[in-house]
Amino acid sequence: MLNLLLLGAKFLFLLVLYLFVLMVIRSAIKDVRRAAARPTPGVTPLDEWGAAPPSTPSPGAVGGHGAGRTSPAGGDWVVQVVSSAELPRGQAYRVPPGGLMIGRSTGADLHLRDTFVSSQHARLSVTDQGLLLEDLKSTNGTLLNGAEVSEAWLRPGDEIAIGDTVLKAEVR
């Protein structure tokens, strides 16, 4: 009798285990479908702007530290994707005069769905002195050319690592 009871308990345990696995798979499929339906990042990729950028900064842009000269060479500051799990490699994003917020929140200008990225991770601001990178007290930090920084001035060619995404600062 005890053997039958133990056998029934084993089958019941396996049934509950299989139901749990099915629920996890179902949840993962829903997350993948939701992620595929999300819009692209909040900033417009450079190649979609053509010759001239839009007249207004992207929605949700955070105010910068000033206006005026946008770069030492007189062009516009751009960040180009060097490597990323979700952004196309080589895609460039212009840093608008109001700044570019990078983070995991949907309100970020450059939205990264990476668990190592904070909701408001870092900000790029165009100032009279050049391009300023600020880490917004993120959990995992922001790397500039391999070294962790809290605030730094960028030069063309500098690489910014935020989570698994690496961006290169350029002037165009």
Buried (B, 14 or more C-beta within 10 A) or exposed (E): EEEEEEEEEEEEEEEEEEEEEEEEEEEEEEEEEEEEEEEEBBBBBBEEBEEEBEEEBBEBBBEBEEEEEBBEEEEBBBBBBBEBEEBEEEBBBBBBBBBBBBBBBEEBBBBBEBEBBBBBBBBBBBBEEBBBBBBBEBEBBBBBEEEEBEEBEBEBEBBBBBBBBBBBBBBE
